[in-house]
Amino acid sequence: MIYLLQGKIALIGDDFAVVNVGGVGYEVHGSGRMLSRLKVGDAEELLIYTHVREDHIHLYGFQTADERAWFTKLLDVSGVGAKVALALLTALSPEEITQAISTAQPTMLTRASGVGKKLAERIVLELKGKVASMPAGISIGTAATAPQGGVQADVVSALTNMGFKMSDAQNVVATVAAGQGAEGDFGQMLKASLQALRS
């Protein structure tokens, strides 16, 4: 299962981007909001959700942990597929989706293409109790410019999204970061943290 891609943006289409990772181009679908922030030639780190069906495997990319988390939560709602989930993340920020659901304002969700009143009400009804468990916004950013101070938080968020306990993730990441020093990057730190947690 692919969780992260780090590479250069080779192409940007209407609803996808191609990420060149070691000479292999991965087609990654994303929201219009996310795709608008990408530039061809830039180095990027994208969190990935792998959607597997009998007839295809699609990769969906996100720049923040909360974008990915909301995408997966939205897919749990009856009648919401990947296309609608991306439309919601195009029309609204994760913070706005959180506000719409936590304050029971389904009309906010109807700003998204393909989301009518009934579907918006269903989303609010089914997800209202899950808002508190959503992660805070953590930016993955570009591979070249992501601030070191945010890397540890990114790794902790990735680990907790994989099912590890927050306390375990924080302890392991702190230990790994101390060993890698200021030069540690997201990919190296995540790999080392996973090895430590699974040992």
LORO-621561 format. One line per 3 residues: number of its first residue (from 1); their letters; for each residue x, y, z of N, C-alpha, C, O. Coordinates in pm, whole numbers. Example, Ala and Ser with C-alpha at 12.3 -4.5 7.8 and 13.67 -1.06 7.14 Angstrom:
2
1	as	1319 -569 780 1230 -450 780 1320 -330 780 1424 -332 846  1285 -225 708 1367 -106 714 1290 3 787 1341 114 804
END
This chain:
199
1	miy	85 -120 0 0 0 0 89 125 0 174 141 87  68 212 -97 146 335 -105 87 439 -11 -33 467 -17  170 496 76 122 598 170 181 736 139 121 838 172
4	llq	298 738 78 366 866 53 442 857 -78 505 756 -108  436 964 -157 517 976 -277 599 1104 -267 546 1211 -235  727 1093 -296 815 1210 -297 883 1214 -433 956 1121 -469
7	gki	861 1320 -507 921 1332 -639 887 1465 -702 832 1553 -637  920 1479 -831 893 1603 -902 763 1593 -981 729 1488 -1035  692 1703 -985 567 1708 -1061 602 1716 -1210 664 1813 -1255
10	ali	562 1613 -1285 595 1607 -1427 484 1664 -1515 510 1715 -1624  361 1654 -1467 246 1696 -1548 129 1724 -1455 111 1657 -1353  49 1824 -1491 -73 1853 -1415 -191 1853 -1511 -194 1932 -1606
13	gdd	-288 1765 -1486 -407 1757 -1569 -526 1822 -1500 -510 1893 -1401  -645 1798 -1554 -765 1860 -1498 -795 1811 -1357 -835 1889 -1271  -775 1681 -1334 -807 1626 -1202 -697 1535 -1148 -720 1455 -1058
16	fav	-577 1549 -1203 -466 1464 -1158 -333 1532 -1184 -324 1630 -1258  -231 1478 -1121 -93 1520 -1148 -10 1394 -1163 -43 1289 -1107  98 1403 -1239 191 1292 -1253 315 1325 -1172 380 1427 -1194
19	vnv	347 1238 -1077 463 1257 -990 574 1163 -1036 556 1041 -1037  687 1220 -1074 802 1141 -1119 884 1100 -997 950 1183 -934  881 971 -966 956 918 -852 1060 820 -905 1027 707 -940
22	ggv	1184 864 -910 1290 776 -958 1272 729 -1100 1309 617 -1133  1215 813 -1185 1195 777 -1325 1063 708 -1354 1034 677 -1469  984 685 -1251 851 623 -1268 745 730 -1242 746 796 -1138
25	gye	653 745 -1337 549 846 -1321 422 788 -1261 363 695 -1317  380 842 -1148 258 797 -1081 146 898 -1106 162 1017 -1081  33 849 -1157 -83 935 -1177 -157 948 -1044 -209 850 -991
28	vhg	-161 1069 -992 -221 1094 -861 -338 1190 -877 -320 1303 -921  -457 1145 -843 -576 1230 -850 -583 1318 -725 -537 1280 -618  -640 1435 -741 -648 1526 -627 -758 1628 -644 -818 1640 -751
31	sgr	-784 1701 -538 -886 1807 -544 -833 1924 -627 -712 1940 -642  -923 2003 -679 -882 2121 -754 -801 2216 -668 -710 2283 -717  -836 2223 -540 -764 2310 -446 -619 2266 -433 -528 2349 -436
34	mls	-597 2135 -420 -461 2083 -405 -382 2097 -535 -266 2139 -533  -444 2062 -647 -375 2069 -776 -334 2211 -811 -232 2232 -876  -413 2309 -767 -382 2449 -797 -255 2496 -725 -195 2596 -764
37	rlk	-216 2423 -621 -96 2461 -546 31 2397 -602 142 2431 -560  15 2305 -697 131 2236 -753 185 2310 -875 112 2381 -944  314 2293 -900 378 2349 -1018 467 2244 -1081 539 2172 -1012
40	vgd	462 2236 -1214 546 2140 -1286 693 2169 -1257 737 2284 -1265  767 2065 -1224 909 2080 -1193 941 2091 -1046 1055 2071 -1006  840 2123 -964 862 2134 -820 873 1996 -755 808 1901 -798
43	aee	954 1988 -651 963 1865 -571 852 1869 -467 835 1969 -397  778 1761 -456 665 1756 -364 664 1625 -286 713 1522 -333  607 1630 -167 575 1510 -89 424 1508 -72 366 1600 -15
46	lli	362 1402 -122 217 1391 -113 178 1269 -32 229 1159 -54  86 1288 61 26 1175 130 -69 1108 32 -139 1176 -43  -72 976 32 -147 902 -68 -255 814 -3 -233 751 100
49	yth	-371 812 -67 -475 715 -33 -489 625 -155 -516 673 -265  -470 495 -136 -478 399 -245 -617 338 -248 -659 271 -154  -688 362 -357 -825 314 -372 -824 194 -467 -798 209 -586
52	vre	-852 76 -414 -843 -47 -492 -983 -99 -524 -1066 -116 -435  -1007 -125 -652 -1129 -190 -696 -1090 -302 -791 -974 -313 -831  -1187 -384 -828 -1157 -498 -915 -1102 -453 -1049 -1016 -520 -1107
55	dhi	-1150 -341 -1100 -1112 -298 -1234 -1004 -190 -1237 -958 -153 -1345  -963 -138 -1122 -858 -36 -1124 -800 -12 -985 -857 -50 -883  -684 52 -986 -622 102 -864 -595 250 -886 -520 287 -977
58	hly	-654 336 -805 -634 480 -817 -558 532 -696 -580 488 -583  -469 628 -722 -397 696 -614 -454 836 -599 -473 908 -697  -482 874 -475 -532 1009 -446 -431 1078 -356 -387 1021 -256
61	gfq	-394 1201 -392 -288 1271 -320 -338 1389 -238 -437 1454 -273  -267 1415 -128 -304 1523 -37 -178 1586 21 -78 1518 43  -182 1716 45 -68 1786 102 -74 1797 253 26 1829 317
64	tad	-190 1770 312 -201 1776 458 -270 1651 509 -346 1585 438  -241 1619 634 -299 1501 697 -450 1515 712 -522 1416 699  -498 1636 740 -643 1651 758 -719 1640 627 -834 1597 627
67	era	-657 1680 514 -722 1660 384 -741 1510 358 -849 1467 317  -637 1433 384 -645 1288 362 -747 1225 458 -826 1139 418  -744 1269 583 -835 1213 682 -981 1242 647 -1067 1155 660
70	wft	-1009 1364 602 -1146 1397 564 -1188 1317 441 -1303 1275 431  -1097 1297 347 -1128 1218 228 -1173 1078 268 -1275 1029 219  -1097 1014 356 -1131 877 397 -1262 874 477 -1341 781 461
73	kll	-1285 975 562 -1410 980 638 -1530 1000 546 -1635 938 565  -1514 1086 447 -1624 1113 354 -1661 988 275 -1778 967 243  -1562 906 242 -1589 783 168 -1674 685 249 -1737 596 192
76	dvs	-1675 701 380 -1755 613 466 -1905 645 458 -1988 565 500  -1936 762 406 -2077 804 399 -2145 741 278 -2090 743 167  -2261 685 299 -2337 625 190 -2367 729 82 -2420 836 111
79	gvg	-2333 696 -42 -2358 787 -153 -2243 879 -186 -2250 955 -283  -2136 873 -108 -2018 956 -134 -1905 870 -189 -1854 781 -120  -1867 896 -313 -1754 829 -373 -1635 922 -379 -1639 1033 -327
82	akv	-1529 875 -443 -1407 955 -450 -1430 1089 -522 -1375 1191 -482  -1511 1087 -627 -1537 1209 -704 -1604 1316 -618 -1565 1433 -621  -1704 1275 -541 -1775 1371 -455 -1686 1417 -341 -1687 1535 -305
85	ala	-1608 1325 -284 -1517 1362 -175 -1417 1467 -222 -1388 1563 -150  -1363 1449 -343 -1269 1548 -397 -1340 1679 -428 -1281 1787 -410  -1464 1672 -473 -1540 1794 -500 -1559 1875 -372 -1551 1998 -373
88	llt	-1584 1805 -262 -1599 1873 -133 -1468 1938 -91 -1468 2050 -40  -1356 1868 -111 -1226 1923 -74 -1179 2031 -170 -1085 2105 -140  -1243 2039 -287 -1215 2148 -380 -1291 2274 -339 -1237 2384 -340
91	als	-1418 2255 -303 -1504 2369 -269 -1481 2424 -130 -1499 2543 -105  -1439 2336 -37 -1422 2378 102 -1289 2330 156 -1239 2224 118  -1232 2408 246 -1111 2365 316 -1151 2262 422 -1268 2255 458
94	pee	-1056 2183 473 -1089 2090 581 -1151 2161 702 -1240 2106 767  -1105 2281 730 -1161 2357 842 -1308 2393 818 -1389 2390 910  -1340 2426 693 -1479 2460 660 -1569 2337 665 -1684 2346 707
97	itq	-1515 2222 622 -1593 2098 631 -1620 2066 778 -1730 2027 815  -1516 2082 860 -1532 2058 1004 -1639 2149 1062 -1724 2105 1139  -1635 2276 1023 -1734 2372 1073 -1875 2335 1028 -1969 2338 1108
100	ais	-1888 2299 901 -2020 2265 847 -2082 2147 920 -2202 2146 948  -1999 2048 952 -2051 1928 1018 -2072 1950 1167 -2175 1911 1222  -1976 2013 1233 -1985 2031 1379 -2097 2127 1418 -2154 2115 1527
103	taq	-2128 2222 1329 -2235 2318 1359 -2365 2287 1285 -2459 2367 1285  -2368 2169 1221 -2488 2123 1150 -2537 2226 1047 -2652 2270 1051  -2447 2263 955 -2482 2355 847 -2463 2286 712 -2366 2316 642
106	ptm	-2552 2194 675 -2535 2120 550 -2533 2207 426 -2477 2168 324  -2594 2326 432 -2595 2412 314 -2454 2451 272 -2430 2477 154  -2360 2456 366 -2222 2486 331 -2166 2379 237 -2088 2410 147
109	ltr	-2206 2255 259 -2153 2145 179 -2209 2144 38 -2147 2087 -52  -2324 2206 17 -2385 2207 -116 -2309 2297 -213 -2342 2301 -332  -2208 2367 -166 -2122 2444 -256 -2041 2353 -346 -1992 2397 -451
112	asg	-2027 2227 -307 -1949 2132 -385 -2032 2073 -499 -2150 2045 -482  -1970 2056 -613 -2036 1997 -729 -2083 1855 -697 -2005 1773 -646  -2209 1826 -726 -2261 1691 -704 -2317 1667 -566 -2362 1556 -535
115	vgk	-2315 1769 -482 -2367 1754 -345 -2497 1834 -330 -2496 1957 -325  -2608 1762 -325 -2737 1825 -307 -2775 1832 -160 -2697 1792 -72  -2894 1884 -134 -2938 1904 4 -2945 1773 82 -2898 1766 195
118	kla	-3003 1668 23 -3019 1541 94 -2884 1477 127 -2864 1427 237  -2792 1479 29 -2661 1420 54 -2586 1500 159 -2521 1442 246  -2596 1632 152 -2528 1717 251 -2580 1687 392 -2503 1680 487
121	eri	-2711 1671 404 -2770 1639 534 -2724 1503 584 -2701 1484 704  -2710 1407 491 -2663 1274 530 -2519 1279 578 -2483 1212 675  -2436 1358 511 -2296 1372 552 -2287 1427 694 -2212 1376 777
124	vle	-2363 1531 720 -2364 1592 854 -2411 1491 958 -2352 1479 1065  -2518 1420 926 -2575 1324 1020 -2477 1211 1054 -2462 1174 1170  -2411 1157 950 -2325 1041 970 -2188 1076 1028 -2123 992 1090
127	lkg	-2143 1199 1007 -2006 1234 1049 -1999 1329 1168 -1890 1358 1217  -2113 1379 1215 -2109 1479 1322 -2036 1428 1446 -1963 1503 1510  -2055 1301 1479 -1991 1246 1598 -1845 1213 1580 -1778 1174 1676
130	kva	-1793 1226 1457 -1655 1189 1430 -1563 1309 1413 -1442 1293 1393  -1618 1429 1420 -1538 1551 1398 -1426 1563 1500 -1316 1603 1464  -1452 1531 1625 -1353 1549 1731 -1230 1463 1711 -1123 1495 1763
133	smp	-1243 1352 1636 -1130 1262 1618 -1043 1299 1499 -941 1234 1474  -1081 1404 1426 -1005 1443 1308 -875 1511 1349 -874 1586 1446  -763 1485 1273 -636 1547 1307 -633 1694 1274 -705 1740 1186
136	agi	-550 1767 1345 -530 1909 1313 -453 1920 1183 -380 1828 1146  -469 2033 1112 -404 2051 984 -253 2051 997 -195 2131 1071  -189 1961 923 -43 1953 923 2 1952 778 -36 1863 702
139	sig	81 2047 739 123 2059 601 243 1970 572 340 1967 649  236 1898 461 350 1818 418 446 1907 341 567 1903 363  391 1989 249 472 2088 178 564 2028 74 553 1911 40
142	taa	656 2111 23 750 2064 -78 867 1996 -12 902 2028 102  927 1902 -83 1040 1830 -28 1157 1922 -2 1237 1899 88  1166 2028 -83 1281 2116 -70 1264 2220 39 1362 2269 95
145	tap	1137 2254 71 1117 2367 161 1041 2334 288 1020 2423 371  1000 2209 307 925 2177 429 1008 2209 551 1122 2163 560  956 2286 646 1033 2323 763 1063 2202 851 977 2117 872
148	qgg	1186 2196 901 1227 2083 982 1138 2068 1104 1107 1956 1145  1097 2181 1163 1014 2172 1282 883 2101 1256 824 2044 1347  835 2104 1129 710 2039 1097 725 1893 1059 626 1820 1058
151	vqa	846 1850 1028 867 1712 983 828 1613 1090 760 1514 1062  869 1638 1214 836 1545 1322 684 1535 1340 631 1426 1360  616 1648 1332 470 1647 1345 405 1571 1229 307 1500 1248
154	dvv	463 1588 1109 411 1516 992 422 1366 1012 328 1292 983  538 1322 1062 561 1179 1081 468 1124 1189 411 1016 1173  453 1197 1297 361 1154 1404 219 1140 1349 151 1042 1378
157	sal	176 1237 1270 42 1232 1211 26 1111 1119 -76 1043 1123  129 1086 1036 124 971 945 114 841 1023 38 752 986  190 829 1130 190 707 1211 56 685 1280 5 573 1285
160	tnm	-2 792 1333 -132 777 1400 -241 743 1299 -335 670 1331  -229 796 1176 -325 760 1072 -312 614 1032 -407 555 981  -194 556 1054 -172 414 1025 -222 324 1137 -223 202 1124
163	gfk	-263 386 1248 -319 307 1358 -234 299 1483 -275 237 1581  -115 360 1482 -31 357 1601 -82 458 1704 -142 559 1668  -57 430 1831 -98 520 1938 -18 650 1932 101 649 1898
166	msd	-83 761 1965 -17 891 1961 107 894 2050 212 943 2009  95 840 2172 208 844 2265 326 764 2212 441 807 2223  298 645 2154 406 563 2098 472 634 1980 594 635 1968
169	aqn	389 693 1894 442 763 1776 530 881 1817 637 900 1761  484 958 1915 561 1075 1959 695 1034 2019 797 1097 1992  695 928 2100 819 883 2164 919 833 2061 1038 867 2067
172	vva	872 752 1967 961 696 1866 1016 805 1775 1135 807 1744  929 896 1731 973 1004 1641 1076 1094 1710 1172 1137 1648  1055 1122 1838 1151 1204 1912 1287 1136 1918 1391 1201 1903
175	tva	1287 1005 1939 1413 930 1944 1481 928 1808 1602 949 1799  1403 902 1704 1459 898 1568 1513 1034 1527 1620 1044 1468  1438 1140 1559 1480 1276 1523 1611 1313 1592 1697 1379 1533
178	agq	1627 1270 1716 1750 1299 1789 1869 1232 1723 1980 1286 1721  1845 1113 1667 1953 1041 1601 1986 1096 1464 2103 1097 1424  1884 1144 1392 1906 1195 1257 1953 1340 1256 2021 1383 1162
181	gae	1918 1414 1359 1958 1554 1366 1877 1640 1270 1772 1598 1222  1925 1758 1245 1852 1856 1166 1836 1817 1020 1752 1873 949  1917 1718 973 1913 1682 832 1808 1576 802 1787 1542 685
184	gdf	1741 1523 904 1643 1419 880 1526 1470 798 1474 1579 825  1483 1392 696 1367 1435 618 1249 1342 646 1263 1244 718  1135 1374 589 1012 1302 619 1025 1153 587 994 1068 671
187	gqm	1070 1122 465 1078 982 424 1169 899 512 1132 789 554  1288 951 541 1383 879 625 1329 861 766 1341 753 825  1269 967 819 1219 962 957 1100 866 968 1090 793 1067
190	lka	1011 867 868 896 777 871 942 632 863 892 547 937  1037 603 774 1088 467 758 1152 417 887 1126 306 932  1237 502 947 1306 463 1070 1207 445 1185 1222 355 1267
193	slq	1106 531 1190 1006 522 1297 923 395 1284 892 329 1383  887 360 1161 811 237 1138 892 114 1178 839 20 1237  1022 116 1144 1108 3 1181 1115 -11 1332 1112 -123 1385
196	alr	1125 102 1402 1134 98 1548 1003 49 1611 1005 -28 1706  891 93 1557 762 54 1612 730 -93 1587 659 -156 1665  783 -146 1478 753 -285 1442 857 -384 1491 842 -505 1472
199	s	963 -333 1554 1070 -422 1602 1032 -487 1734 1110 -565 1790
END
